[in-house]
């Protein structure tokens, strides 16, 4: 009762949909699926505590590298973040040796959140100055 539905493969060979599904699942199992780390995980908390003293410098560097949109600037930022992670974070992690890509994603998320927090605080603390007696803006 198995009905084969012809599927044309990459090289023109006819295969069944079932073999395509199994092949796709097998490729995913071999490659692995990278799930994002939750913000309440112990690894996230540990990376945050190790990064906290360096956040002002990292925020400044991220702002400088990503001021202009471009792939080269993003690559430069990721290279800088990778060097920081190798020198300052990875040797001190108690969780053994987690995937460096995972650590870099956590670091970028932490620095991005801090950068957004600083920008929001700066915009909230500097309300626009207006006065009915000051007309210098109109000149």
N, CA, C and O atoms as a GROMACS GRO file, in nm:
protein
  556
    1UNK      N    1   0.081  -0.118   0.000
    1UNK     CA    2   0.000   0.000   0.000
    1UNK      C    3   0.086   0.125   0.000
    1UNK      O    4   0.034   0.236   0.005
    2UNK      N    5   0.213   0.109  -0.006
    2UNK     CA    6   0.304   0.222  -0.010
    2UNK      C    7   0.297   0.285  -0.149
    2UNK      O    8   0.328   0.222  -0.249
    3UNK      N    9   0.256   0.409  -0.151
    3UNK     CA   10   0.247   0.480  -0.277
    3UNK      C   11   0.368   0.570  -0.290
    3UNK      O   12   0.392   0.655  -0.205
    4UNK      N   13   0.443   0.552  -0.396
    4UNK     CA   14   0.562   0.633  -0.417
    4UNK      C   15   0.525   0.757  -0.497
    4UNK      O   16   0.465   0.748  -0.605
    5UNK      N   17   0.562   0.868  -0.444
    5UNK     CA   18   0.543   0.994  -0.514
    5UNK      C   19   0.678   1.030  -0.573
    5UNK      O   20   0.774   1.048  -0.499
    6UNK      N   21   0.686   1.041  -0.705
    6UNK     CA   22   0.816   1.068  -0.764
    6UNK      C   23   0.864   1.209  -0.732
    6UNK      O   24   0.790   1.306  -0.746
    7UNK      N   25   0.988   1.216  -0.689
    7UNK     CA   26   1.054   1.343  -0.659
    7UNK      C   27   1.182   1.344  -0.738
    7UNK      O   28   1.261   1.250  -0.729
    8UNK      N   29   1.205   1.448  -0.814
    8UNK     CA   30   1.326   1.457  -0.894
    8UNK      C   31   1.434   1.516  -0.806
    8UNK      O   32   1.420   1.627  -0.753
    9UNK      N   33   1.543   1.444  -0.790
    9UNK     CA   34   1.652   1.488  -0.706
    9UNK      C   35   1.742   1.587  -0.776
    9UNK      O   36   1.712   1.633  -0.886
   10UNK      N   37   1.852   1.621  -0.712
   10UNK     CA   38   1.945   1.720  -0.766
   10UNK      C   39   2.010   1.674  -0.895
   10UNK      O   40   2.042   1.757  -0.980
   11UNK      N   41   2.029   1.545  -0.911
   11UNK     CA   42   2.095   1.494  -1.030
   11UNK      C   43   1.995   1.433  -1.128
   11UNK      O   44   2.035   1.360  -1.218
   12UNK      N   45   1.868   1.461  -1.111
   12UNK     CA   46   1.767   1.413  -1.202
   12UNK      C   47   1.715   1.274  -1.171
   12UNK      O   48   1.631   1.223  -1.245
   13UNK      N   49   1.761   1.212  -1.066
   13UNK     CA   50   1.716   1.078  -1.030
   13UNK      C   51   1.581   1.089  -0.960
   13UNK      O   52   1.557   1.183  -0.884
   14UNK      N   53   1.495   0.994  -0.984
   14UNK     CA   54   1.364   0.993  -0.920
   14UNK      C   55   1.376   0.922  -0.786
   14UNK      O   56   1.424   0.809  -0.779
   15UNK      N   57   1.331   0.991  -0.678
   15UNK     CA   58   1.336   0.934  -0.544
   15UNK      C   59   1.201   0.952  -0.480
   15UNK      O   60   1.118   1.030  -0.528
   16UNK      N   61   1.179   0.882  -0.374
   16UNK     CA   62   1.051   0.898  -0.304
   16UNK      C   63   1.063   1.011  -0.202
   16UNK      O   64   1.173   1.047  -0.160
   17UNK      N   65   0.950   1.066  -0.163
   17UNK     CA   66   0.949   1.175  -0.066
   17UNK      C   67   0.999   1.129   0.070
   17UNK      O   68   1.055   1.207   0.147
   18UNK      N   69   0.979   1.001   0.100
   18UNK     CA   70   1.020   0.946   0.229
   18UNK      C   71   1.173   0.946   0.241
   18UNK      O   72   1.227   0.981   0.346
   19UNK      N   73   1.241   0.906   0.134
   19UNK     CA   74   1.387   0.904   0.140
   19UNK      C   75   1.442   1.046   0.150
   19UNK      O   76   1.546   1.068   0.212
   20UNK      N   77   1.374   1.144   0.088
   20UNK     CA   78   1.416   1.282   0.102
   20UNK      C   79   1.400   1.330   0.246
   20UNK      O   80   1.487   1.399   0.299
   21UNK      N   81   1.290   1.293   0.309
   21UNK     CA   82   1.265   1.333   0.448
   21UNK      C   83   1.368   1.271   0.541
   21UNK      O   84   1.421   1.338   0.630
   22UNK      N   85   1.397   1.144   0.521
   22UNK     CA   86   1.497   1.076   0.605
   22UNK      C   87   1.634   1.136   0.582
   22UNK      O   88   1.710   1.157   0.677
   23UNK      N   89   1.668   1.162   0.456
   23UNK     CA   90   1.798   1.223   0.425
   23UNK      C   91   1.813   1.360   0.487
   23UNK      O   92   1.919   1.394   0.540
   24UNK      N   93   1.706   1.440   0.482
   24UNK     CA   94   1.710   1.573   0.544
   24UNK      C   95   1.724   1.567   0.694
   24UNK      O   96   1.799   1.644   0.753
   25UNK      N   97   1.652   1.474   0.756
   25UNK     CA   98   1.663   1.457   0.901
   25UNK      C   99   1.802   1.410   0.940
   25UNK      O  100   1.857   1.454   1.041
   26UNK      N  101   1.861   1.322   0.860
   26UNK     CA  102   1.995   1.272   0.889
   26UNK      C  103   2.098   1.385   0.880
   26UNK      O  104   2.188   1.393   0.963
   27UNK      N  105   2.084   1.473   0.780
   27UNK     CA  106   2.177   1.586   0.766
   27UNK      C  107   2.165   1.679   0.886
   27UNK      O  108   2.266   1.728   0.937
   28UNK      N  109   2.041   1.705   0.932
   28UNK     CA  110   2.023   1.790   1.049
   28UNK      C  111   2.085   1.729   1.174
   28UNK      O  112   2.143   1.799   1.256
   29UNK      N  113   2.074   1.597   1.187
   29UNK     CA  114   2.132   1.531   1.304
   29UNK      C  115   2.284   1.539   1.300
   29UNK      O  116   2.348   1.558   1.404
   30UNK      N  117   2.343   1.525   1.182
   30UNK     CA  118   2.488   1.532   1.170
   30UNK      C  119   2.539   1.673   1.196
   30UNK      O  120   2.642   1.690   1.262
   31UNK      N  121   2.469   1.773   1.144
   31UNK     CA  122   2.512   1.911   1.161
   31UNK      C  123   2.484   1.963   1.301
   31UNK      O  124   2.560   2.043   1.355
   32UNK      N  125   2.376   1.918   1.358
   32UNK     CA  126   2.336   1.968   1.488
   32UNK      C  127   2.251   2.092   1.472
   32UNK      O  128   2.264   2.165   1.374
   33UNK      N  129   2.167   2.115   1.566
   33UNK     CA  130   2.079   2.232   1.564
   33UNK      C  131   2.122   2.322   1.678
   33UNK      O  132   2.119   2.282   1.795
   34UNK      N  133   2.162   2.442   1.644
   34UNK     CA  134   2.207   2.538   1.744
   34UNK      C  135   2.086   2.612   1.800
   34UNK      O  136   2.024   2.692   1.730
   35UNK      N  137   2.054   2.586   1.923
   35UNK     CA  138   1.944   2.655   1.989
   35UNK      C  139   2.000   2.772   2.067
   35UNK      O  140   2.106   2.761   2.127
   36UNK      N  141   1.930   2.885   2.068
   36UNK     CA  142   1.980   2.999   2.144
   36UNK      C  143   1.980   2.969   2.294
   36UNK      O  144   1.893   2.898   2.346
   37UNK      N  145   2.078   3.025   2.362
   37UNK     CA  146   2.090   3.005   2.506
   37UNK      C  147   1.993   3.098   2.577
   37UNK      O  148   1.986   3.217   2.545
   38UNK      N  149   1.921   3.045   2.672
   38UNK     CA  150   1.824   3.126   2.746
   38UNK      C  151   1.897   3.224   2.837
   38UNK      O  152   2.006   3.196   2.888
   39UNK      N  153   1.836   3.339   2.857
   39UNK     CA  154   1.898   3.443   2.940
   39UNK      C  155   1.903   3.406   3.086
   39UNK      O  156   1.975   3.469   3.163
   40UNK      N  157   1.828   3.306   3.127
   40UNK     CA  158   1.832   3.263   3.267
   40UNK      C  159   1.917   3.138   3.286
   40UNK      O  160   1.910   3.074   3.391
   41UNK      N  161   1.996   3.102   3.186
   41UNK     CA  162   2.081   2.984   3.199
   41UNK      C  163   2.207   3.017   3.280
   41UNK      O  164   2.248   3.133   3.285
   42UNK      N  165   2.268   2.917   3.341
   42UNK     CA  166   2.391   2.942   3.417
   42UNK      C  167   2.506   2.993   3.330
   42UNK      O  168   2.586   3.074   3.376
   43UNK      N  169   2.515   2.945   3.204
   43UNK     CA  170   2.622   2.991   3.115
   43UNK      C  171   2.606   3.139   3.085
   43UNK      O  172   2.704   3.213   3.087
   44UNK      N  173   2.484   3.183   3.058
   44UNK     CA  174   2.458   3.324   3.031
   44UNK      C  175   2.495   3.410   3.152
   44UNK      O  176   2.558   3.515   3.138
   45UNK      N  177   2.456   3.366   3.270
   45UNK     CA  178   2.487   3.440   3.392
   45UNK      C  179   2.637   3.447   3.417
   45UNK      O  180   2.690   3.550   3.460
   46UNK      N  181   2.706   3.337   3.391
   46UNK     CA  182   2.851   3.335   3.413
   46UNK      C  183   2.923   3.425   3.314
   46UNK      O  184   3.015   3.498   3.351
   47UNK      N  185   2.883   3.420   3.187
   47UNK     CA  186   2.944   3.507   3.086
   47UNK      C  187   2.915   3.653   3.120
   47UNK      O  188   3.002   3.739   3.103
   48UNK      N  189   2.794   3.683   3.166
   48UNK     CA  190   2.761   3.820   3.202
   48UNK      C  191   2.847   3.869   3.318
   48UNK      O  192   2.896   3.983   3.316
   49UNK      N  193   2.866   3.785   3.419
   49UNK     CA  194   2.947   3.828   3.534
   49UNK      C  195   3.094   3.847   3.495
   49UNK      O  196   3.161   3.935   3.549
   50UNK      N  197   3.144   3.766   3.403
   50UNK     CA  198   3.282   3.782   3.358
   50UNK      C  199   3.298   3.903   3.266
   50UNK      O  200   3.406   3.961   3.259
   51UNK      N  201   3.192   3.942   3.198
   51UNK     CA  202   3.198   4.052   3.102
   51UNK      C  203   3.170   4.187   3.167
   51UNK      O  204   3.214   4.290   3.115
   52UNK      N  205   3.099   4.189   3.278
   52UNK     CA  206   3.054   4.314   3.340
   52UNK      C  207   3.163   4.420   3.356
   52UNK      O  208   3.137   4.536   3.326
   53UNK      N  209   3.285   4.387   3.402
   53UNK     CA  210   3.386   4.492   3.417
   53UNK      C  211   3.432   4.552   3.284
   53UNK      O  212   3.485   4.663   3.280
   54UNK      N  213   3.412   4.479   3.176
   54UNK     CA  214   3.462   4.522   3.045
   54UNK      C  215   3.352   4.582   2.956
   54UNK      O  216   3.380   4.620   2.843
   55UNK      N  217   3.230   4.592   3.006
   55UNK     CA  218   3.118   4.637   2.924
   55UNK      C  219   3.134   4.777   2.866
   55UNK      O  220   3.102   4.796   2.749
   56UNK      N  221   3.182   4.876   2.940
   56UNK     CA  222   3.196   5.009   2.878
   56UNK      C  223   3.288   5.009   2.756
   56UNK      O  224   3.258   5.073   2.655
   57UNK      N  225   3.398   4.938   2.765
   57UNK     CA  226   3.491   4.932   2.652
   57UNK      C  227   3.429   4.855   2.535
   57UNK      O  228   3.443   4.895   2.419
   58UNK      N  229   3.362   4.745   2.565
   58UNK     CA  230   3.299   4.666   2.459
   58UNK      C  231   3.187   4.743   2.390
   58UNK      O  232   3.172   4.735   2.268
   59UNK      N  233   3.108   4.818   2.467
   59UNK     CA  234   3.002   4.899   2.408
   59UNK      C  235   3.062   5.006   2.317
   59UNK      O  236   3.012   5.030   2.207
   60UNK      N  237   3.169   5.070   2.362
   60UNK     CA  238   3.236   5.171   2.280
   60UNK      C  239   3.288   5.110   2.151
   60UNK      O  240   3.271   5.167   2.043
   61UNK      N  241   3.353   4.993   2.160
   61UNK     CA  242   3.406   4.929   2.040
   61UNK      C  243   3.295   4.884   1.946
   61UNK      O  244   3.308   4.897   1.825
   62UNK      N  245   3.185   4.831   2.002
   62UNK     CA  246   3.074   4.788   1.917
   62UNK      C  247   3.012   4.907   1.845
   62UNK      O  248   2.976   4.897   1.727
   63UNK      N  249   2.999   5.018   1.915
   63UNK     CA  250   2.945   5.139   1.853
   63UNK      C  251   3.036   5.186   1.741
   63UNK      O  252   2.990   5.224   1.633
   64UNK      N  253   3.166   5.184   1.767
   64UNK     CA  254   3.263   5.230   1.667
   64UNK      C  255   3.264   5.139   1.544
   64UNK      O  256   3.266   5.187   1.431
   65UNK      N  257   3.262   5.007   1.566
   65UNK     CA  258   3.268   4.914   1.455
   65UNK      C  259   3.139   4.911   1.374
   65UNK      O  260   3.143   4.894   1.252
   66UNK      N  261   3.025   4.928   1.439
   66UNK     CA  262   2.899   4.912   1.370
   66UNK      C  263   2.830   5.044   1.338
   66UNK      O  264   2.709   5.046   1.312
   67UNK      N  265   2.905   5.156   1.339
   67UNK     CA  266   2.845   5.285   1.304
   67UNK      C  267   2.794   5.283   1.160
   67UNK      O  268   2.685   5.332   1.132
   68UNK      N  269   2.872   5.228   1.072
   68UNK     CA  270   2.830   5.217   0.933
   68UNK      C  271   2.790   5.073   0.905
   68UNK      O  272   2.853   4.980   0.954
   69UNK      N  273   2.687   5.058   0.827
   69UNK     CA  274   2.643   4.923   0.792
   69UNK      C  275   2.738   4.868   0.686
   69UNK      O  276   2.762   4.931   0.583
   70UNK      N  277   2.789   4.752   0.714
   70UNK     CA  278   2.876   4.688   0.618
   70UNK      C  279   2.924   4.554   0.670
   70UNK      O  280   2.940   4.534   0.790
   71UNK      N  281   2.946   4.464   0.577
   71UNK     CA  282   2.988   4.330   0.617
   71UNK      C  283   3.128   4.332   0.676
   71UNK      O  284   3.158   4.256   0.768
   72UNK      N  285   3.215   4.420   0.625
   72UNK     CA  286   3.352   4.424   0.676
   72UNK      C  287   3.355   4.477   0.820
   72UNK      O  288   3.434   4.430   0.901
   73UNK      N  289   3.268   4.575   0.851
   73UNK     CA  290   3.263   4.627   0.986
   73UNK      C  291   3.209   4.522   1.083
   73UNK      O  292   3.258   4.509   1.195
   74UNK      N  293   3.108   4.447   1.040
   74UNK     CA  294   3.052   4.342   1.124
   74UNK      C  295   3.156   4.232   1.146
   74UNK      O  296   3.167   4.179   1.257
   75UNK      N  297   3.231   4.199   1.043
   75UNK     CA  298   3.337   4.098   1.057
   75UNK      C  299   3.445   4.147   1.152
   75UNK      O  300   3.498   4.069   1.231
   76UNK      N  301   3.477   4.275   1.145
   76UNK     CA  302   3.577   4.332   1.237
   76UNK      C  303   3.529   4.325   1.381
   76UNK      O  304   3.607   4.294   1.472
   77UNK      N  305   3.401   4.354   1.403
   77UNK     CA  306   3.346   4.347   1.538
   77UNK      C  307   3.348   4.204   1.590
   77UNK      O  308   3.385   4.180   1.705
   78UNK      N  309   3.309   4.110   1.506
   78UNK     CA  310   3.308   3.970   1.548
   78UNK      C  311   3.450   3.920   1.576
   78UNK      O  312   3.471   3.840   1.666
   79UNK      N  313   3.547   3.967   1.498
   79UNK     CA  314   3.687   3.931   1.523
   79UNK      C  315   3.734   3.988   1.657
   79UNK      O  316   3.801   3.919   1.734
   80UNK      N  317   3.699   4.112   1.684
   80UNK     CA  318   3.734   4.174   1.812
   80UNK      C  319   3.668   4.100   1.928
   80UNK      O  320   3.731   4.077   2.032
   81UNK      N  321   3.542   4.064   1.911
   81UNK     CA  322   3.469   3.991   2.014
   81UNK      C  323   3.530   3.852   2.035
   81UNK      O  324   3.538   3.803   2.148
   82UNK      N  325   3.572   3.788   1.926
   82UNK     CA  326   3.635   3.657   1.936
   82UNK      C  327   3.767   3.666   2.014
   82UNK      O  328   3.794   3.582   2.100
   83UNK      N  329   3.848   3.768   1.985
   83UNK     CA  330   3.974   3.786   2.060
   83UNK      C  331   3.946   3.810   2.207
   83UNK      O  332   4.016   3.756   2.293
   84UNK      N  333   3.845   3.890   2.238
   84UNK     CA  334   3.811   3.915   2.377
   84UNK      C  335   3.766   3.786   2.446
   84UNK      O  336   3.807   3.758   2.559
   85UNK      N  337   3.683   3.709   2.378
   85UNK     CA  338   3.633   3.584   2.437
   85UNK      C  339   3.747   3.487   2.463
   85UNK      O  340   3.751   3.422   2.568
   86UNK      N  341   3.839   3.475   2.369
   86UNK     CA  342   3.951   3.380   2.385
   86UNK      C  343   4.042   3.423   2.500
   86UNK      O  344   4.087   3.339   2.577
   87UNK      N  345   4.069   3.553   2.510
   87UNK     CA  346   4.161   3.601   2.613
   87UNK      C  347   4.098   3.613   2.751
   87UNK      O  348   4.161   3.579   2.852
   88UNK      N  349   3.974   3.660   2.757
   88UNK     CA  350   3.918   3.699   2.886
   88UNK      C  351   3.806   3.610   2.939
   88UNK      O  352   3.788   3.601   3.060
   89UNK      N  353   3.731   3.546   2.852
   89UNK     CA  354   3.613   3.474   2.898
   89UNK      C  355   3.637   3.323   2.905
   89UNK      O  356   3.620   3.262   3.010
   90UNK      N  357   3.675   3.266   2.792
   90UNK     CA  358   3.685   3.119   2.784
   90UNK      C  359   3.777   3.056   2.888
   90UNK      O  360   3.743   2.950   2.941
   91UNK      N  361   3.893   3.115   2.922
   91UNK     CA  362   3.977   3.052   3.023
   91UNK      C  363   3.915   3.046   3.162
   91UNK      O  364   3.955   2.964   3.245
   92UNK      N  365   3.817   3.132   3.189
   92UNK     CA  366   3.759   3.140   3.323
   92UNK      C  367   3.622   3.075   3.336
   92UNK      O  368   3.564   3.077   3.444
   93UNK      N  369   3.570   3.018   3.230
   93UNK     CA  370   3.438   2.956   3.237
   93UNK      C  371   3.445   2.827   3.317
   93UNK      O  372   3.532   2.743   3.294
   94UNK      N  373   3.352   2.811   3.409
   94UNK     CA  374   3.348   2.690   3.492
   94UNK      C  375   3.273   2.577   3.422
   94UNK      O  376   3.283   2.462   3.463
   95UNK      N  377   3.198   2.610   3.318
   95UNK     CA  378   3.115   2.511   3.250
   95UNK      C  379   3.196   2.426   3.154
   95UNK      O  380   3.140   2.372   3.058
   96UNK      N  381   3.323   2.412   3.176
   96UNK     CA  382   3.406   2.333   3.085
   96UNK      C  383   3.444   2.416   2.964
   96UNK      O  384   3.490   2.530   2.978
   97UNK      N  385   3.423   2.360   2.848
   97UNK     CA  386   3.458   2.429   2.726
   97UNK      C  387   3.336   2.435   2.635
   97UNK      O  388   3.322   2.351   2.546
   98UNK      N  389   3.246   2.532   2.655
   98UNK     CA  390   3.129   2.542   2.570
   98UNK      C  391   3.169   2.586   2.429
   98UNK      O  392   3.280   2.634   2.407
   99UNK      N  393   3.079   2.571   2.336
   99UNK     CA  394   3.101   2.610   2.198
   99UNK      C  395   3.133   2.760   2.192
   99UNK      O  396   3.061   2.842   2.248
  100UNK      N  397   3.242   2.794   2.123
  100UNK     CA  398   3.284   2.934   2.116
  100UNK      C  399   3.180   3.019   2.044
  100UNK      O  400   3.161   3.135   2.078
  101UNK      N  401   3.114   2.962   1.943
  101UNK     CA  402   3.010   3.037   1.872
  101UNK      C  403   2.897   3.074   1.966
  101UNK      O  404   2.842   3.184   1.958
  102UNK      N  405   2.863   2.984   2.055
  102UNK     CA  406   2.758   3.010   2.154
  102UNK      C  407   2.802   3.122   2.248
  102UNK      O  408   2.722   3.210   2.280
  103UNK      N  409   2.926   3.119   2.292
  103UNK     CA  410   2.978   3.224   2.381
  103UNK      C  411   2.978   3.358   2.308
  103UNK      O  412   2.944   3.461   2.368
  104UNK      N  413   3.016   3.358   2.180
  104UNK     CA  414   3.016   3.484   2.103
  104UNK      C  415   2.876   3.540   2.087
  104UNK      O  416   2.857   3.661   2.095
  105UNK      N  417   2.778   3.454   2.065
  105UNK     CA  418   2.640   3.500   2.055
  105UNK      C  419   2.592   3.560   2.187
  105UNK      O  420   2.523   3.662   2.188
  106UNK      N  421   2.628   3.497   2.297
  106UNK     CA  422   2.591   3.549   2.428
  106UNK      C  423   2.657   3.685   2.451
  106UNK      O  424   2.593   3.779   2.497
  107UNK      N  425   2.787   3.695   2.419
  107UNK     CA  426   2.860   3.820   2.438
  107UNK      C  427   2.799   3.932   2.354
  107UNK      O  428   2.778   4.042   2.404
  108UNK      N  429   2.770   3.903   2.228
  108UNK     CA  430   2.712   4.005   2.142
  108UNK      C  431   2.575   4.048   2.193
  108UNK      O  432   2.541   4.166   2.187
  109UNK      N  433   2.498   3.953   2.243
  109UNK     CA  434   2.367   3.985   2.299
  109UNK      C  435   2.380   4.074   2.423
  109UNK      O  436   2.304   4.169   2.439
  110UNK      N  437   2.475   4.042   2.509
  110UNK     CA  438   2.497   4.121   2.632
  110UNK      C  439   2.540   4.263   2.597
  110UNK      O  440   2.488   4.359   2.653
  111UNK      N  441   2.635   4.276   2.504
  111UNK     CA  442   2.687   4.409   2.468
  111UNK      C  443   2.578   4.489   2.396
  111UNK      O  444   2.564   4.609   2.418
  112UNK      N  445   2.502   4.423   2.310
  112UNK     CA  446   2.393   4.491   2.239
  112UNK      C  447   2.286   4.541   2.336
  112UNK      O  448   2.236   4.653   2.322
  113UNK      N  449   2.251   4.459   2.434
  113UNK     CA  450   2.151   4.501   2.533
  113UNK      C  451   2.202   4.619   2.616
  113UNK      O  452   2.126   4.712   2.644
  114UNK      N  453   2.328   4.616   2.653
  114UNK     CA  454   2.386   4.727   2.730
  114UNK      C  455   2.391   4.853   2.646
  114UNK      O  456   2.366   4.963   2.697
  115UNK      N  457   2.424   4.839   2.520
  115UNK     CA  458   2.427   4.954   2.430
  115UNK      C  459   2.288   5.015   2.415
  115UNK      O  460   2.273   5.138   2.415
  116UNK      N  461   2.187   4.932   2.403
  116UNK     CA  462   2.050   4.981   2.395
  116UNK      C  463   2.005   5.046   2.524
  116UNK      O  464   1.934   5.147   2.522
  117UNK      N  465   2.047   4.989   2.638
  117UNK     CA  466   2.011   5.047   2.768
  117UNK      C  467   2.073   5.185   2.785
  117UNK      O  468   2.008   5.277   2.835
  118UNK      N  469   2.199   5.200   2.744
  118UNK     CA  470   2.267   5.329   2.755
  118UNK      C  471   2.202   5.432   2.664
  118UNK      O  472   2.184   5.548   2.703
  119UNK      N  473   2.166   5.392   2.542
  119UNK     CA  474   2.102   5.484   2.448
  119UNK      C  475   1.965   5.527   2.500
  119UNK      O  476   1.928   5.644   2.488
  120UNK      N  477   1.891   5.434   2.558
  120UNK     CA  478   1.758   5.468   2.612
  120UNK      C  479   1.771   5.561   2.732
  120UNK      O  480   1.692   5.655   2.746
  121UNK      N  481   1.870   5.537   2.816
  121UNK     CA  482   1.890   5.624   2.934
  121UNK      C  483   1.934   5.763   2.891
  121UNK      O  484   1.892   5.862   2.951
  122UNK      N  485   2.017   5.772   2.788
  122UNK     CA  486   2.063   5.902   2.742
  122UNK      C  487   1.950   5.982   2.679
  122UNK      O  488   1.940   6.103   2.699
  123UNK      N  489   1.864   5.915   2.605
  123UNK     CA  490   1.754   5.989   2.543
  123UNK      C  491   1.648   6.028   2.646
  123UNK      O  492   1.582   6.131   2.630
  124UNK      N  493   1.633   5.949   2.750
  124UNK     CA  494   1.534   5.983   2.854
  124UNK      C  495   1.584   6.092   2.947
  124UNK      O  496   1.503   6.168   3.000
  125UNK      N  497   1.714   6.100   2.969
  125UNK     CA  498   1.767   6.198   3.063
  125UNK      C  499   1.790   6.334   2.998
  125UNK      O  500   1.815   6.431   3.070
  126UNK      N  501   1.784   6.344   2.868
  126UNK     CA  502   1.805   6.471   2.799
  126UNK      C  503   1.677   6.514   2.727
  126UNK      O  504   1.666   6.500   2.605
  127UNK      N  505   1.582   6.567   2.802
  127UNK     CA  506   1.461   6.614   2.734
  127UNK      C  507   1.495   6.737   2.651
  127UNK      O  508   1.590   6.809   2.682
  128UNK      N  509   1.420   6.762   2.547
  128UNK     CA  510   1.450   6.879   2.465
  128UNK      C  511   1.431   7.008   2.546
  128UNK      O  512   1.336   7.022   2.622
  129UNK      N  513   1.522   7.099   2.528
  129UNK     CA  514   1.519   7.226   2.600
  129UNK      C  515   1.439   7.327   2.518
  129UNK      O  516   1.475   7.358   2.405
  130UNK      N  517   1.335   7.376   2.575
  130UNK     CA  518   1.256   7.480   2.509
  130UNK      C  519   1.224   7.589   2.609
  130UNK      O  520   1.206   7.564   2.728
  131UNK      N  521   1.218   7.707   2.559
  131UNK     CA  522   1.182   7.821   2.641
  131UNK      C  523   1.108   7.920   2.554
  131UNK      O  524   1.143   7.940   2.437
  132UNK      N  525   1.008   7.981   2.608
  132UNK     CA  526   0.934   8.078   2.526
  132UNK      C  527   1.011   8.206   2.510
  132UNK      O  528   0.976   8.290   2.427
  133UNK      N  529   1.119   8.223   2.590
  133UNK     CA  530   1.200   8.345   2.579
  133UNK      C  531   1.322   8.324   2.492
  133UNK      O  532   1.384   8.421   2.448
  134UNK      N  533   1.359   8.200   2.467
  134UNK     CA  534   1.480   8.173   2.389
  134UNK      C  535   1.441   8.155   2.242
  134UNK      O  536   1.373   8.059   2.208
  135UNK      N  537   1.483   8.246   2.158
  135UNK     CA  538   1.452   8.236   2.016
  135UNK      C  539   1.576   8.213   1.932
  135UNK      O  540   1.573   8.233   1.810
  136UNK      N  541   1.685   8.173   1.994
  136UNK     CA  542   1.808   8.155   1.919
  136UNK      C  543   1.798   8.042   1.818
  136UNK      O  544   1.871   8.040   1.719
  137UNK      N  545   1.708   7.948   1.843
  137UNK     CA  546   1.691   7.838   1.749
  137UNK      C  547   1.627   7.885   1.618
  137UNK      O  548   1.643   7.819   1.515
  138UNK      N  549   1.557   7.996   1.621
  138UNK     CA  550   1.486   8.043   1.503
  138UNK      C  551   1.573   8.130   1.412
  138UNK      O  552   1.531   8.164   1.301
  139UNK      N  553   1.690   8.164   1.455
  139UNK     CA  554   1.776   8.252   1.375
  139UNK      C  555   1.847   8.174   1.269
  139UNK      O  556   1.924   8.231   1.192
   0.00000   0.00000   0.00000
